[in-house]
Amino acid sequence: MNQQEAAPVSTAGKPITTKDAARVLCKHVKTLEKWRSEGKGPRWYQPEGEGGSVWYLEHEVIAYVRGGAA
């Protein structure tokens, strides 16, 4: 299940914005926003809590593209 992570973004991977994740996925930013609300798509992080910036980890987005679990 993909869901919001309130913890700080891991230092084990490069954090990327929703816009950058959308580019990697060849999807529109709005699609990623919809996926987050539906619990779909790659794992995402919101370290500042609700209303804060949303981040993805680059390696998790790439794993999602390749069909692997993030």
FIKE-871153 format. One record per atom (N, C-alpha, C): atom name; x, y, z; chain; residue in three letters. Coordinates in nm, 3 decimals, decimal comma. Example, Ala and Ser with C-alpha at 12.3 -4.5 7.8 and 13.67 -1.06 7.14 Angstrom:
// residues 2
   site        xx        yy        zz   unit   code
      N     1,319    -0,569     0,780      A    ALA
     CA     1,230    -0,450     0,780      A    ALA
      C     1,320    -0,330     0,780      A    ALA
      N     1,285    -0,225     0,708      A    SER
     CA     1,367    -0,106     0,714      A    SER
      C     1,290     0,003     0,787      A    SER
This chain:
// residues 70
   site        xx        yy        zz   unit   code
      N     0,085    -0,118     0,000      A    MET
     CA     0,000     0,000     0,000      A    MET
      C     0,089     0,124     0,000      A    MET
      N     0,067     0,211    -0,094      A    ASN
     CA     0,144     0,335    -0,100      A    ASN
      C     0,072     0,440    -0,018      A    ASN
      N     0,147     0,505     0,066      A    GLN
     CA     0,085     0,605     0,151      A    GLN
      C     0,186     0,711     0,190      A    GLN
      N     0,136     0,815     0,244      A    GLN
     CA     0,218     0,926     0,291      A    GLN
      C     0,312     0,879     0,401      A    GLN
      N     0,433     0,927     0,396      A    GLU
     CA     0,529     0,901     0,502      A    GLU
      C     0,557     1,034     0,571      A    GLU
      N     0,533     1,040     0,700      A    ALA
     CA     0,553     1,164     0,775      A    ALA
      C     0,698     1,181     0,818      A    ALA
      N     0,775     1,073     0,811      A    ALA
     CA     0,915     1,079     0,854      A    ALA
      C     0,997     1,160     0,754      A    ALA
      N     1,113     1,208     0,796      A    PRO
     CA     1,200     1,282     0,703      A    PRO
      C     1,238     1,196     0,584      A    PRO
      N     1,260     1,261     0,471      A    VAL
     CA     1,301     1,190     0,351      A    VAL
      C     1,433     1,120     0,380      A    VAL
      N     1,441     0,996     0,339      A    SER
     CA     1,560     0,915     0,363      A    SER
      C     1,683     0,976     0,297      A    SER
      N     1,795     0,966     0,363      A    THR
     CA     1,920     1,012     0,302      A    THR
      C     1,979     0,904     0,213      A    THR
      N     1,914     0,789     0,205      A    ALA
     CA     1,963     0,679     0,124      A    ALA
      C     1,932     0,699    -0,024      A    ALA
      N     1,853     0,797    -0,058      A    GLY
     CA     1,818     0,820    -0,197      A    GLY
      C     1,805     0,968    -0,227      A    GLY
      N     1,806     0,999    -0,355      A    LYS
     CA     1,794     1,139    -0,398      A    LYS
      C     1,647     1,179    -0,399      A    LYS
      N     1,608     1,280    -0,320      A    PRO
     CA     1,470     1,326    -0,323      A    PRO
      C     1,443     1,407    -0,450      A    PRO
      N     1,327     1,383    -0,511      A    ILE
     CA     1,287     1,458    -0,630      A    ILE
      C     1,146     1,511    -0,610      A    ILE
      N     1,114     1,616    -0,680      A    THR
     CA     0,982     1,679    -0,670      A    THR
      C     0,878     1,598    -0,745      A    THR
      N     0,752     1,633    -0,724      A    THR
     CA     0,644     1,569    -0,798      A    THR
      C     0,662     1,594    -0,947      A    THR
      N     0,703     1,714    -0,983      A    LYS
     CA     0,724     1,748    -1,125      A    LYS
      C     0,831     1,658    -1,186      A    LYS
      N     0,940     1,638    -1,115      A    ASP
     CA     1,047     1,550    -1,165      A    ASP
      C     1,002     1,405    -1,172      A    ASP
      N     0,928     1,360    -1,071      A    ALA
     CA     0,876     1,223    -1,072      A    ALA
      C     0,781     1,204    -1,189      A    ALA
      N     0,698     1,304    -1,217      A    ALA
     CA     0,606     1,296    -1,331      A    ALA
      C     0,683     1,281    -1,461      A    ALA
      N     0,794     1,352    -1,474      A    ARG
     CA     0,878     1,340    -1,594      A    ARG
      C     0,932     1,199    -1,609      A    ARG
      N     0,982     1,143    -1,500      A    VAL
     CA     1,037     1,007    -1,504      A    VAL
      C     0,928     0,907    -1,543      A    VAL
      N     0,808     0,928    -1,491      A    LEU
     CA     0,696     0,837    -1,516      A    LEU
      C     0,623     0,865    -1,647      A    LEU
      N     0,659     0,976    -1,714      A    CYS
     CA     0,589     1,018    -1,837      A    CYS
      C     0,440     1,038    -1,809      A    CYS
      N     0,411     1,100    -1,698      A    LYS
     CA     0,274     1,130    -1,656      A    LYS
      C     0,262     1,277    -1,623      A    LYS
      N     0,140     1,326    -1,617      A    HIS
     CA     0,114     1,465    -1,577      A    HIS
      C     0,118     1,474    -1,425      A    HIS
      N     0,158     1,588    -1,374      A    VAL
     CA     0,162     1,611    -1,229      A    VAL
      C     0,026     1,580    -1,166      A    VAL
      N    -0,081     1,617    -1,234      A    LYS
     CA    -0,216     1,591    -1,181      A    LYS
      C    -0,242     1,442    -1,164      A    LYS
      N    -0,183     1,360    -1,252      A    THR
     CA    -0,198     1,215    -1,240      A    THR
      C    -0,135     1,166    -1,111      A    THR
      N    -0,016     1,217    -1,078      A    LEU
     CA     0,049     1,177    -0,953      A    LEU
      C    -0,032     1,223    -0,832      A    LEU
      N    -0,090     1,342    -0,840      A    GLU
     CA    -0,175     1,391    -0,731      A    GLU
      C    -0,295     1,299    -0,712      A    GLU
      N    -0,354     1,256    -0,824      A    LYS
     CA    -0,469     1,164    -0,817      A    LYS
      C    -0,425     1,030    -0,759      A    LYS
      N    -0,313     0,979    -0,806      A    TRP
     CA    -0,263     0,852    -0,754      A    TRP
      C    -0,242     0,858    -0,603      A    TRP
      N    -0,186     0,969    -0,555      A    ARG
     CA    -0,164     0,981    -0,410      A    ARG
      C    -0,296     0,973    -0,334      A    ARG
      N    -0,400     1,039    -0,387      A    SER
     CA    -0,530     1,037    -0,318      A    SER
      C    -0,595     0,900    -0,324      A    SER
      N    -0,557     0,819    -0,423      A    GLU
     CA    -0,613     0,685    -0,440      A    GLU
      C    -0,524     0,576    -0,380      A    GLU
      N    -0,410     0,614    -0,325      A    GLY
     CA    -0,318     0,515    -0,269      A    GLY
      C    -0,244     0,436    -0,374      A    GLY
      N    -0,227     0,494    -0,493      A    LYS
     CA    -0,156     0,427    -0,603      A    LYS
      C    -0,023     0,496    -0,628      A    LYS
      N     0,054     0,437    -0,719      A    GLY
     CA     0,179     0,499    -0,761      A    GLY
      C     0,294     0,470    -0,667      A    GLY
      N     0,409     0,530    -0,697      A    PRO
     CA     0,527     0,509    -0,613      A    PRO
      C     0,511     0,573    -0,476      A    PRO
      N     0,586     0,524    -0,380      A    ARG
     CA     0,584     0,579    -0,244      A    ARG
      C     0,622     0,726    -0,249      A    ARG
      N     0,557     0,803    -0,165      A    TRP
     CA     0,585     0,947    -0,158      A    TRP
      C     0,601     0,989    -0,014      A    TRP
      N     0,661     1,104     0,005      A    TYR
     CA     0,694     1,154     0,138      A    TYR
      C     0,648     1,298     0,152      A    TYR
      N     0,606     1,332     0,270      A    GLN
     CA     0,566     1,469     0,302      A    GLN
      C     0,623     1,499     0,441      A    GLN
      N     0,755     1,521     0,447      A    PRO
     CA     0,822     1,534     0,577      A    PRO
      C     0,775     1,650     0,663      A    PRO
      N     0,721     1,753     0,601      A    GLU
     CA     0,674     1,869     0,677      A    GLU
      C     0,530     1,852     0,725      A    GLU
      N     0,471     1,737     0,697      A    GLY
     CA     0,333     1,712     0,737      A    GLY
      C     0,234     1,761     0,634      A    GLY
      N     0,107     1,742     0,664      A    GLU
     CA     0,000     1,779     0,571      A    GLU
      C     0,013     1,926     0,530      A    GLU
      N     0,003     1,949     0,401      A    GLY
     CA     0,016     2,084     0,348      A    GLY
      C     0,158     2,119     0,307      A    GLY
      N     0,255     2,034     0,343      A    GLY
     CA     0,394     2,058     0,306      A    GLY
      C     0,426     2,002     0,169      A    GLY
      N     0,547     2,022     0,127      A    SER
     CA     0,593     1,973    -0,003      A    SER
      C     0,592     1,821    -0,007      A    SER
      N     0,561     1,767    -0,124      A    VAL
     CA     0,563     1,622    -0,146      A    VAL
      C     0,690     1,588    -0,222      A    VAL
      N     0,757     1,483    -0,177      A    TRP
     CA     0,880     1,437    -0,238      A    TRP
      C     0,871     1,289    -0,269      A    TRP
      N     0,947     1,247    -0,367      A    TYR
     CA     0,965     1,106    -0,401      A    TYR
      C     1,114     1,077    -0,394      A    TYR
      N     1,150     0,952    -0,380      A    LEU
     CA     1,291     0,915    -0,390      A    LEU
      C     1,313     0,861    -0,531      A    LEU
      N     1,414     0,916    -0,596      A    GLU
     CA     1,439     0,884    -0,737      A    GLU
      C     1,447     0,733    -0,762      A    GLU
      N     1,520     0,660    -0,678      A    HIS
     CA     1,535     0,516    -0,702      A    HIS
      C     1,402     0,442    -0,686      A    HIS
      N     1,312     0,492    -0,601      A    GLU
     CA     1,181     0,428    -0,585      A    GLU
      C     1,092     0,454    -0,706      A    GLU
      N     1,102     0,572    -0,763      A    VAL
     CA     1,025     0,604    -0,884      A    VAL
      C     1,074     0,517    -1,000      A    VAL
      N     1,205     0,505    -1,013      A    ILE
     CA     1,262     0,422    -1,119      A    ILE
      C     1,221     0,276    -1,100      A    ILE
      N     1,223     0,227    -0,977      A    ALA
     CA     1,178     0,090    -0,949      A    ALA
      C     1,032     0,072    -0,987      A    ALA
      N     0,950     0,173    -0,961      A    TYR
     CA     0,809     0,167    -0,997      A    TYR
      C     0,793     0,157    -1,149      A    TYR
      N     0,872     0,236    -1,222      A    VAL
     CA     0,868     0,232    -1,368      A    VAL
      C     0,903     0,092    -1,418      A    VAL
      N     1,000     0,032    -1,355      A    ARG
     CA     1,047    -0,101    -1,397      A    ARG
      C     0,954    -0,213    -1,350      A    ARG
      N     0,853    -0,177    -1,275      A    GLY
     CA     0,755    -0,276    -1,231      A    GLY
      C     0,788    -0,340    -1,098      A    GLY
      N     0,891    -0,291    -1,032      A    GLY
     CA     0,928    -0,346    -0,902      A    GLY
      C     0,863    -0,268    -0,790      A    GLY
      N     0,860    -0,328    -0,676      A    ALA
     CA     0,806    -0,259    -0,558      A    ALA
      C     0,904    -0,153    -0,514      A    ALA
      N     0,850    -0,041    -0,470      A    ALA
     CA     0,937     0,068    -0,424      A    ALA
      C     0,984     0,041    -0,284      A    ALA
